[in-house]
């Protein structure tokens, strides 16, 4: 459980979600700034190809006689810019407004879109995906395999499809806190 000093630093967005009598055991935020995921190994080359092709197509359309024809390429250039660069900015902004919490009853994910609450008694699968320097991602549900199911829309937006604590420091300790809270929950 958190001491009084740690509890005083809890973001108001998280403390506002706590029920009466609920005890906050841990809180944290995802790694901030620019991050690369495994899925980017395929998404980056595809997005570069898409953007270059859209720009080439628009350049050729501008050389055409019909003045309306080039307007059809603008949405493709904008989409190419988003999937090449914009998605990284969007992902960083989303993680900047995200906070995670583990209580004696629930796992909480609070972001700009609202709050996701998962009862500890309902957690059947918990997976840890380790990265370097004790940073990891905890997935609360079945892990999606990109080869079998495709990366899905979450890969383009950076938003996980399954409830997840992304890029948390000392992820193994957080996982142990979740498991201990689950074992102690009624």
C-alpha positions in Angstrom: 0.0 0.0 0.0 1.1 3.6 -0.6 2.3 5.8 2.2 0.8 9.2 2.8 3.6 11.0 0.9 3.1 8.7 -2.2 -0.6 9.1 -2.0 -0.3 12.9 -2.0 1.3 12.7 -5.5 -1.5 10.6 -7.0 -3.0 12.4 -10.1 -6.5 13.7 -9.4 -7.8 11.9 -12.5 -6.9 8.6 -10.7 -7.9 9.5 -7.2 -11.3 10.6 -8.4 -12.0 7.1 -9.7 -11.5 5.4 -6.3 -14.5 4.1 -4.5 -15.1 4.8 -0.8 -12.9 2.5 1.3 -10.9 1.3 -1.7 -7.1 1.2 -1.1 -4.7 2.3 -3.8 -1.7 -0.2 -3.8 0.3 1.2 -6.8 0.0 3.9 -9.4 2.2 4.8 -12.4 2.4 6.3 -15.8 3.6 4.8 -19.1 7.0 5.7 -20.5 6.8 9.1 -22.0 7.9 10.4 -25.5 8.7 8.5 -28.7 8.6 4.7 -28.5 8.9 2.0 -31.0 7.0 -1.3 -30.8 7.6 -4.6 -32.5 4.9 -4.0 -35.0 6.8 -0.9 -36.3 9.3 -3.3 -38.0 6.6 -3.9 -40.6 4.5 -0.7 -40.2 7.3 1.8 -40.9 8.4 0.3 -44.3 4.7 0.0 -45.4 3.9 3.6 -44.3 6.9 5.0 -46.1 6.0 3.1 -49.3 2.4 4.4 -48.9 3.4 8.0 -48.5 6.0 8.0 -51.3 3.4 6.4 -53.6 0.7 8.9 -52.6 3.1 11.8 -53.3 4.2 10.3 -56.6 0.6 9.8 -57.6 -0.3 13.4 -56.6 2.7 14.8 -58.6 1.5 12.9 -61.7 -2.1 14.1 -61.1 -0.8 17.7 -60.9 0.6 17.2 -64.4 -2.7 16.1 -65.8 -5.0 18.5 -67.7 -8.0 18.1 -65.4 -7.7 20.6 -62.5 -10.0 18.6 -60.2 -8.1 15.3 -60.4 -5.3 16.3 -58.0 -7.8 16.9 -55.1 -8.4 13.1 -54.9 -4.8 12.5 -53.9 -4.8 14.9 -50.9 -6.6 12.5 -48.5 -4.0 9.8 -49.3 -1.1 12.1 -48.7 -2.7 13.1 -45.3 -3.2 9.5 -44.4 0.4 8.7 -45.4 1.7 11.6 -43.3 -0.3 10.3 -40.3 0.8 6.6 -40.5 4.4 7.7 -41.2 4.9 10.4 -38.6 1.6 11.5 -37.0 0.8 8.3 -35.3 4.0 8.6 -33.2 3.0 12.1 -32.1 -0.6 10.9 -31.4 0.7 7.9 -29.3 3.1 10.1 -27.3 0.2 12.6 -26.5 -2.1 9.7 -25.5 0.5 8.2 -23.2 1.2 11.6 -21.6 -2.5 11.8 -20.5 -2.6 8.2 -19.2 -2.3 6.9 -15.6 -2.5 3.4 -14.2 -3.6 2.2 -10.8 -3.9 -1.0 -8.8 -6.2 -1.1 -5.9 -7.3 -3.8 -3.5 -10.3 -4.4 -5.8 -9.5 -3.3 -9.3 -7.0 -2.5 -12.0 -7.6 1.1 -13.3 -6.5 2.7 -16.6 -7.4 6.4 -16.8 -6.8 8.4 -20.0 -8.3 11.3 -22.0 -11.1 9.0 -23.2 -12.2 8.0 -19.7 -11.6 5.2 -17.3 -11.3 1.4 -17.8 -11.9 -0.6 -14.6 -11.2 -4.3 -14.4 -12.3 -6.2 -11.3 -9.4 -8.3 -9.8 -11.8 -11.2 -9.5 -12.4 -11.1 -13.2 -8.8 -11.3 -14.2 -8.1 -14.7 -15.8 -5.0 -14.0 -17.9 -2.2 -11.6 -17.1 0.9 -11.5 -19.3 4.2 -9.6 -18.9 6.1 -8.5 -22.0 9.6 -7.4 -20.8 11.7 -4.9 -22.5 15.1 -3.4 -21.6 15.9 -1.9 -18.2 13.0 -3.3 -16.1 10.4 -1.5 -18.3 7.6 -3.8 -19.5 4.0 -4.1 -20.6 1.4 -5.9 -18.6 -1.5 -7.3 -20.7 -4.8 -8.0 -18.8 -6.3 -10.7 -21.1 -5.2 -12.9 -24.0 -2.1 -11.8 -25.9 -2.8 -11.0 -29.5 -0.3 -12.6 -31.9 0.4 -10.3 -34.9 1.1 -13.2 -37.2 -2.1 -15.0 -36.4 -4.6 -12.1 -36.0 -2.9 -9.1 -37.6 -1.8 -6.1 -35.6 -5.2 -4.5 -35.9 -6.1 -0.8 -35.7 -4.3 -0.5 -32.4 -0.9 -0.8 -34.2 -1.7 2.3 -36.2 -2.9 4.4 -33.3 -0.6 3.0 -30.6 -3.7 2.3 -28.5 -3.7 -1.3 -27.2 -6.7 -3.4 -28.2 -6.7 -5.3 -24.8 -6.5 -3.4 -21.4 -2.8 -2.9 -20.8 -0.3 -1.2 -18.6 2.1 -0.1 -21.4 5.8 0.6 -20.8 5.7 0.7 -17.0 8.9 1.0 -14.9 9.7 -2.1 -12.8 7.0 -4.1 -14.5 7.7 -7.3 -12.6 7.1 -5.6 -9.3 3.8 -4.1 -10.6 2.8 -7.6 -11.9 3.5 -9.0 -8.4 1.4 -6.3 -6.8 -1.5 -7.2 -9.2 -1.1 -10.9 -8.4 -0.9 -10.3 -4.6 -4.0 -8.1 -4.8 -5.9 -10.7 -6.8 -5.0 -13.4 -4.3 -6.1 -11.2 -1.4 -9.4 -10.1 -3.1 -12.6 -11.7 -2.0 
